[in-house]
Amino acid sequence: MASLTIRPGLVIPETELHWRFSRSSGPGGQGVNTTDSRAELSFDVARSSALPERLRARAVERLAGRLSDGVLTISASEHRAQLRNREAAQARLVALLADAVAPPAPPRRATRPSRAAKERRLSAKKRRGQLKQTRRRDQE
């Protein structure tokens, strides 16, 4: 397997990825008992030299719930073939790390609804109330 490109300018070399394979449960017929199709991909986020310090700190903070001793482990066993499970694990790792190292969203600027928006909302409530009023039976 080759190195993983997380985003332009951020590449994780193959040497920092650790693979483990084991028998997978689920579909596979007779081969399920003999082939190691489940793939586990581990990446040491906390001690990675591929991530700049700023991005590493951001990733460790955002992935804190998924890390075990600074290591992110992804398991894939949804396919019958080991190769497809390897590709699935790599795709998940790329997506997770891309989200984890993405810059934070700009802070939300508080706004207020315009006068016209308030009037539209109130008139819609009024129309809805009148519609419900017409559905009522006369109270005697």
ZATIVO-341958 format. One line per 2 residues: number of its first residue (from 1); their letters; for each residue x, y, z of N, C-alpha, C. Coordinates in nm, 3 decimals. Layout:
! ZATIVO-341958
NUM	a	X,Y,Z,X,Y,Z,X,Y,Z; ... .
! end
This chain:
! ZATIVO-341958
1	ma	0.084,-0.117,0.000,0.000,0.000,0.000,0.089,0.125,0.000; 0.037,0.229,-0.057,0.114,0.353,-0.069,0.075,0.448,0.044 .
3	sl	0.140,0.563,0.043,0.109,0.663,0.144,-0.031,0.720,0.120; -0.089,0.778,0.226,-0.225,0.831,0.219,-0.222,0.982,0.208 .
5	ti	-0.294,1.036,0.112,-0.307,1.181,0.098,-0.434,1.224,0.169; -0.418,1.301,0.276,-0.532,1.348,0.353,-0.594,1.470,0.286 .
7	rp	-0.510,1.562,0.247,-0.549,1.681,0.171,-0.423,1.729,0.101; -0.435,1.821,0.007,-0.313,1.867,-0.061,-0.211,1.921,0.039 .
9	gl	-0.092,1.870,0.033,0.014,1.913,0.122,0.024,1.832,0.250; -0.069,1.741,0.274,-0.066,1.660,0.396,-0.075,1.513,0.356 .
11	vi	0.040,1.445,0.367,0.050,1.304,0.326,0.105,1.223,0.443; 0.041,1.110,0.469,0.089,1.020,0.573,0.166,0.907,0.506 .
13	pe	0.294,0.893,0.538,0.372,0.788,0.473,0.329,0.649,0.520; 0.354,0.553,0.436,0.316,0.414,0.465,0.383,0.363,0.593 .
15	te	0.499,0.416,0.624,0.573,0.368,0.741,0.501,0.402,0.873; 0.412,0.500,0.873,0.340,0.539,0.995,0.208,0.464,1.011 .
17	lh	0.174,0.382,0.913,0.050,0.305,0.919,0.082,0.162,0.961; 0.002,0.108,1.051,0.023,-0.029,1.097,-0.103,-0.111,1.067 .
19	wr	-0.086,-0.222,0.997,-0.198,-0.308,0.959,-0.200,-0.434,1.044; -0.322,-0.482,1.075,-0.343,-0.613,1.138,-0.459,-0.678,1.067 .
21	fs	-0.453,-0.808,1.052,-0.560,-0.880,0.983,-0.606,-0.994,1.070; -0.736,-1.020,1.066,-0.792,-1.130,1.145,-0.915,-1.184,1.072 .
23	rs	-0.969,-1.290,1.125,-1.087,-1.351,1.063,-1.208,-1.264,1.091; -1.288,-1.251,0.990,-1.406,-1.166,0.998,-1.531,-1.249,1.018 .
25	sg	-1.626,-1.194,1.090,-1.756,-1.260,1.098,-1.839,-1.215,0.979; -1.953,-1.272,0.962,-2.042,-1.230,0.854,-2.030,-1.315,0.731 .
27	pg	-2.076,-1.263,0.615,-2.082,-1.342,0.493,-1.944,-1.381,0.442; -1.938,-1.493,0.374,-1.812,-1.537,0.317,-1.812,-1.684,0.286 .
29	gq	-1.918,-1.752,0.323,-1.926,-1.894,0.292,-1.821,-1.972,0.367; -1.767,-2.075,0.302,-1.666,-2.159,0.366,-1.537,-2.082,0.391 .
31	gv	-1.512,-1.980,0.309,-1.386,-1.905,0.322,-1.379,-1.820,0.446; -1.493,-1.794,0.510,-1.493,-1.706,0.627,-1.412,-1.766,0.742 .
33	nt	-1.399,-1.897,0.746,-1.326,-1.961,0.854,-1.177,-1.975,0.827; -1.134,-1.942,0.707,-0.994,-1.966,0.673,-0.919,-1.841,0.631 .
35	td	-0.987,-1.736,0.591,-0.915,-1.618,0.541,-0.922,-1.504,0.641; -0.813,-1.431,0.649,-0.806,-1.314,0.737,-0.851,-1.191,0.657 .
37	sr	-0.981,-1.173,0.646,-1.032,-1.065,0.562,-1.058,-0.936,0.640; -1.068,-0.942,0.771,-1.091,-0.822,0.851,-0.960,-0.743,0.859 .
39	ae	-0.968,-0.613,0.833,-0.849,-0.529,0.832,-0.859,-0.424,0.942; -0.751,-0.409,1.018,-0.742,-0.304,1.120,-0.626,-0.214,1.085 .
41	ls	-0.655,-0.088,1.072,-0.553,0.011,1.038,-0.531,0.100,1.159; -0.406,0.109,1.205,-0.373,0.192,1.321,-0.279,0.303,1.277 .
43	fd	-0.303,0.422,1.334,-0.220,0.537,1.305,-0.196,0.612,1.435; -0.070,0.632,1.469,-0.035,0.700,1.594,-0.041,0.851,1.571 .
45	va	-0.157,0.908,1.602,-0.179,1.050,1.578,-0.091,1.135,1.668; -0.080,1.098,1.794,-0.009,1.180,1.892,0.141,1.189,1.864 .
47	rs	0.200,1.087,1.803,0.344,1.086,1.781,0.381,1.086,1.632; 0.290,1.129,1.548,0.315,1.128,1.405,0.408,1.242,1.365 .
49	sa	0.505,1.210,1.281,0.594,1.314,1.229,0.539,1.373,1.098; 0.435,1.310,1.043,0.377,1.359,0.918,0.286,1.479,0.941 .
51	lp	0.233,1.491,1.062,0.143,1.602,1.093,0.221,1.716,1.157; 0.204,1.838,1.107,0.265,1.952,1.176,0.208,1.966,1.317 .
53	er	0.283,2.027,1.406,0.244,2.035,1.547,0.104,2.092,1.566; 0.072,2.198,1.494,-0.059,2.263,1.508,-0.172,2.167,1.468 .
55	lr	-0.156,2.098,1.356,-0.258,2.005,1.308,-0.265,1.882,1.398; -0.150,1.837,1.450,-0.148,1.721,1.539,-0.226,1.751,1.666 .
57	ar	-0.205,1.868,1.723,-0.277,1.906,1.846,-0.427,1.915,1.819; -0.465,1.971,1.704,-0.606,1.982,1.669,-0.668,1.844,1.651 .
59	av	-0.596,1.754,1.584,-0.648,1.618,1.560,-0.661,1.541,1.691; -0.562,1.552,1.779,-0.568,1.481,1.907,-0.687,1.532,1.989 .
61	er	-0.710,1.662,1.986,-0.821,1.719,2.062,-0.956,1.672,2.007; -0.971,1.676,1.875,-1.100,1.641,1.814,-1.127,1.491,1.814 .
63	la	-1.022,1.410,1.811,-1.039,1.265,1.808,-1.019,1.201,1.945; -1.020,1.282,2.050,-0.988,1.232,2.184,-1.072,1.111,2.224 .
65	gr	-1.198,1.107,2.187,-1.284,0.995,2.223,-1.253,0.867,2.148; -1.185,0.878,2.035,-1.154,0.760,1.954,-1.011,0.710,1.971 .
67	ls	-0.928,0.788,2.038,-0.787,0.751,2.052,-0.766,0.663,2.174; -0.677,0.569,2.157,-0.635,0.485,2.269,-0.484,0.501,2.281 .
69	dg	-0.440,0.572,2.382,-0.299,0.602,2.403,-0.240,0.676,2.282; -0.320,0.764,2.223,-0.275,0.845,2.110,-0.284,0.775,1.976 .
71	vl	-0.335,0.653,1.973,-0.342,0.575,1.849,-0.487,0.563,1.803; -0.509,0.596,1.677,-0.640,0.583,1.614,-0.645,0.450,1.540 .
73	ti	-0.742,0.365,1.574,-0.755,0.234,1.509,-0.888,0.227,1.438; -0.883,0.185,1.313,-1.003,0.172,1.231,-1.012,0.028,1.184 .
75	sa	-1.130,-0.031,1.203,-1.151,-0.169,1.165,-1.253,-0.175,1.052; -1.227,-0.259,0.953,-1.319,-0.276,0.841,-1.338,-0.425,0.815 .
77	se	-1.463,-0.469,0.817,-1.491,-0.609,0.790,-1.620,-0.627,0.710; -1.663,-0.520,0.643,-1.791,-0.529,0.573,-1.783,-0.601,0.438 .
79	hr	-1.663,-0.620,0.385,-1.648,-0.688,0.257,-1.588,-0.827,0.277; -1.605,-0.912,0.177,-1.549,-1.048,0.186,-1.400,-1.050,0.159 .
81	aq	-1.354,-0.958,0.076,-1.213,-0.958,0.035,-1.131,-0.866,0.125; -1.012,-0.911,0.160,-0.924,-0.831,0.245,-0.886,-0.700,0.177 .
83	lr	-0.863,-0.705,0.048,-0.823,-0.584,-0.025,-0.930,-0.476,-0.015; -1.055,-0.515,-0.032,-1.165,-0.417,-0.023,-1.179,-0.364,0.119 .
85	nr	-1.154,-0.448,0.219,-1.157,-0.400,0.357,-1.041,-0.305,0.385; -0.928,-0.331,0.325,-0.814,-0.239,0.339,-0.848,-0.104,0.279 .
87	ea	-0.909,-0.106,0.162,-0.947,0.020,0.097,-1.052,0.095,0.179; -1.146,0.021,0.236,-1.250,0.084,0.319,-1.188,0.148,0.444 .
89	aq	-1.094,0.079,0.506,-1.029,0.132,0.627,-0.948,0.257,0.592; -0.879,0.254,0.480,-0.802,0.371,0.438,-0.893,0.490,0.411 .
91	ar	-1.004,0.464,0.342,-1.098,0.573,0.311,-1.154,0.634,0.439; -1.185,0.550,0.537,-1.237,0.601,0.665,-1.132,0.682,0.739 .
93	lv	-1.008,0.635,0.737,-0.900,0.708,0.804,-0.881,0.845,0.739; -0.881,0.849,0.606,-0.864,0.976,0.535,-0.977,1.072,0.572 .
95	al	-1.102,1.023,0.572,-1.216,1.110,0.605,-1.208,1.160,0.749; -1.174,1.071,0.842,-1.164,1.111,0.982,-1.055,1.216,1.004 .
97	la	-0.939,1.192,0.947,-0.829,1.286,0.967,-0.854,1.418,0.895; -0.917,1.413,0.778,-0.947,1.538,0.707,-1.041,1.624,0.790 .
99	da	-1.142,1.562,0.853,-1.232,1.638,0.940,-1.159,1.687,1.065; -1.070,1.604,1.119,-1.003,1.638,1.244,-0.903,1.753,1.227 .
101	va	-0.838,1.763,1.112,-0.738,1.868,1.094,-0.793,1.991,1.022; -0.921,1.987,0.985,-0.981,2.102,0.916,-0.982,2.222,1.009 .
103	pp	-0.966,2.341,0.954,-0.968,2.460,1.039,-1.106,2.478,1.102; -1.111,2.538,1.220,-1.241,2.556,1.284,-1.330,2.649,1.203 .
105	ap	-1.459,2.627,1.213,-1.554,2.711,1.141,-1.551,2.853,1.199; -1.575,2.953,1.116,-1.576,3.089,1.171,-1.689,3.104,1.272 .
107	pr	-1.669,3.186,1.373,-1.774,3.200,1.474,-1.900,3.260,1.414; -2.013,3.217,1.465,-2.141,3.264,1.414,-2.164,3.407,1.462 .
109	ra	-2.207,3.489,1.369,-2.241,3.626,1.405,-2.390,3.630,1.438; -2.421,3.679,1.555,-2.560,3.685,1.597,-2.636,3.786,1.510 .
111	tr	-2.751,3.744,1.462,-2.834,3.834,1.382,-2.976,3.832,1.437; -3.054,3.928,1.396,-3.194,3.934,1.437,-3.281,3.926,1.314 .
113	ps	-3.400,3.867,1.329,-3.489,3.863,1.213,-3.535,4.004,1.177; -3.553,4.027,1.047,-3.597,4.159,1.002,-3.744,4.179,1.038 .
115	ra	-3.788,4.303,1.028,-3.928,4.334,1.057,-4.020,4.257,0.961; -3.983,4.251,0.835,-4.066,4.181,0.736,-4.074,4.031,0.769 .
117	ak	-3.963,3.973,0.815,-3.962,3.831,0.849,-4.054,3.806,0.968; -4.051,3.896,1.067,-4.140,3.882,1.183,-4.285,3.891,1.139 .
119	er	-4.315,3.986,1.051,-4.453,4.002,1.004,-4.500,3.880,0.925; -4.410,3.825,0.842,-4.448,3.704,0.766,-4.477,3.589,0.860 .
121	rl	-4.395,3.572,0.963,-4.415,3.464,1.059,-4.548,3.482,1.132; -4.577,3.603,1.178,-4.701,3.627,1.252,-4.824,3.613,1.162 .
123	sa	-4.813,3.659,1.038,-4.929,3.645,0.949,-4.953,3.497,0.914; -4.846,3.418,0.901,-4.863,3.275,0.875,-4.930,3.207,0.995 .
125	kk	-4.891,3.249,1.117,-4.956,3.194,1.237,-5.104,3.234,1.240; -5.132,3.355,1.202,-5.270,3.404,1.202,-5.354,3.323,1.101 .
127	rr	-5.299,3.302,0.980,-5.370,3.224,0.877,-5.395,3.082,0.926; -5.296,3.022,0.989,-5.309,2.885,1.038,-5.417,2.878,1.146 .
129	gq	-5.418,2.977,1.234,-5.521,2.982,1.339,-5.660,2.998,1.282; -5.673,3.083,1.179,-5.804,3.102,1.116,-5.850,2.974,1.046 .
131	lk	-5.758,2.902,0.984,-5.792,2.776,0.919,-5.845,2.676,1.022; -5.779,2.670,1.135,-5.824,2.579,1.241,-5.958,2.624,1.298 .
133	qt	-5.978,2.755,1.303,-6.105,2.809,1.354,-6.221,2.763,1.267; -6.199,2.758,1.134,-6.308,2.719,1.044,-6.341,2.570,1.058 .
135	rr	-6.252,2.491,1.112,-6.276,2.349,1.126,-6.358,2.316,1.251; -6.368,2.409,1.344,-6.439,2.383,1.468,-6.589,2.377,1.447 .
137	rd	-6.653,2.295,1.530,-6.799,2.295,1.531,-6.846,2.411,1.617; -6.964,2.457,1.587,-7.020,2.564,1.669,-7.049,2.513,1.808 .
139	qe	-7.010,2.589,1.908,-7.034,2.551,2.047,-7.168,2.611,2.089; -7.262,2.530,2.137,-7.393,2.583,2.176,-7.410,2.581,2.324 .
! end
